[in-house]
Amino acid sequence: MPNPENLIGKEFKKGQSGNPKGRPKGVKNRSTIARKWLSVEEEAINPITGKIEKLTQEDIITLQQIKKARKEDTNSYKALLDSSYGLPGQQTDLTTNGESLNIPKIEFFKSED
């Protein structure tokens, strides 16, 4: 909840910026610039097939990661998995006064036994 004292006299007129010295209009952020350059195409050797193909920079980098992962580079493999499937979820062990909470297990998928 904002502190009301910090808001007194801070009302802005319509069209007035709250940060007049902020980023100038038209300046692109880093992710926009990265996407632009990752989409640039060039003819390159596909490190998996060995054939010359028209590939984006993103394709080239990803294929190089795959090639490294196939050579038992676990960091490359982990980076590919995190990129493809997202980071693994974290689990929290909830206890109270040294005793576990009795929380019923929720099943999202029915097993076909």
HELIX and SHEET records of a PDB file:
HELIX    1   1 PRO A    4  LEU A    7  1                                   4    
HELIX    2   2 ARG A   30  LEU A   38  1                                   9    
HELIX    3   3 GLN A   57  ARG A   70  1                                  14    
HELIX    4   4 THR A   74  TYR A   85  1                                  12    
SHEET    1   A 2 GLU A  41  ILE A  45  0                                        
SHEET    2   A 2 ILE A  52  THR A  56 -1                                        
SHEET    1   B 2 THR A  95  THR A  96  0                                        
SHEET    2   B 2 GLU A  99  SER A 100 -1                                        
END                                                                             
